């Protein structure tokens, strides 16, 4: 797909298909951890989708550094195919000017979806001790 | 030994049952900390939590746990009471064989929802009338 314009802003990157075996990185604030594990509330939408970064264009450290306060965030990884296997979820590569890796996980984050997502993540960059 | 439909039989409850009830009360008490979370507590714009939403979640848990105990002599496995999306409260159980998530929304007009499944592949899901008798859902955790 050709480079696009969104809200009057030129986005220099094309939208690509994300293979099932690709990893999606996601920042998680320390408030969403209990006893070292994620709580279901970590999986929520922000602005129409759940924001992640595609590993093709972002490293875990890149994702981590985009946080408002990086030291208060961990980074988890989920395999794209595992996310697609959750009923109702669609993965959409949606690059923005400042982040070519930006990818939305679209679909209502129901109780079922959140329980299933809890089973497909792993921690890549843990939280720094408080 | 467990209580069976007679409040006076509470004295017959064993230490395991009392520990479960104590853990439940402790979890409820500690969950009040959710109310201290202010708007944007996660640095991603998530709103804080109201006392009424938290109380609704706690009432659901206490009432159904109590009736499960009184009617069936079953002490409920203590869940985690957690901050959910958009000012909602999550009640989350994970046992050896079952997982159950109940979500109590901030909006009073929106029904509570639940999803649960077992290691054997059975599942339950739907919406809840929090004012109804829902002890069947807590009992499902023990089956």
Boltz contact constraints between the chains, C-beta under 6 A:
constraints:
  - contact:
      token1: [A, 29]
      token2: [B, 42]
      max_distance: 6.0
  - contact:
      token1: [A, 29]
      token2: [B, 43]
      max_distance: 6.0
  - contact:
      token1: [A, 31]
      token2: [B, 42]
      max_distance: 6.0
  - contact:
      token1: [A, 39]
      token2: [B, 82]
      max_distance: 6.0
  - contact:
      token1: [A, 40]
      token2: [B, 90]
      max_distance: 6.0
  - contact:
      token1: [A, 40]
      token2: [B, 92]
      max_distance: 6.0
  - contact:
      token1: [A, 40]
      token2: [B, 101]
      max_distance: 6.0
  - contact:
      token1: [A, 41]
      token2: [B, 82]
      max_distance: 6.0
  - contact:
      token1: [A, 41]
      token2: [B, 83]
      max_distance: 6.0
  - contact:
      token1: [A, 41]
      token2: [B, 84]
      max_distance: 6.0
  - contact:
      token1: [A, 41]
      token2: [B, 85]
      max_distance: 6.0
  - contact:
      token1: [A, 41]
      token2: [B, 90]
      max_distance: 6.0
  - contact:
      token1: [A, 44]
      token2: [B, 85]
      max_distance: 6.0
  - contact:
      token1: [A, 46]
      token2: [B, 44]
      max_distance: 6.0
  - contact:
      token1: [A, 68]
      token2: [B, 43]
      max_distance: 6.0
  - contact:
      token1: [A, 111]
      token2: [B, 101]
      max_distance: 6.0
  - contact:
      token1: [A, 111]
      token2: [B, 103]
      max_distance: 6.0
  - contact:
      token1: [A, 111]
      token2: [B, 113]
      max_distance: 6.0
  - contact:
      token1: [A, 111]
      token2: [B, 114]
      max_distance: 6.0
  - contact:
      token1: [A, 111]
      token2: [B, 115]
      max_distance: 6.0
  - contact:
      token1: [A, 112]
      token2: [B, 115]
      max_distance: 6.0
  - contact:
      token1: [A, 112]
      token2: [B, 125]
      max_distance: 6.0
  - contact:
      token1: [A, 115]
      token2: [B, 101]
      max_distance: 6.0
  - contact:
      token1: [A, 115]
      token2: [B, 115]
      max_distance: 6.0
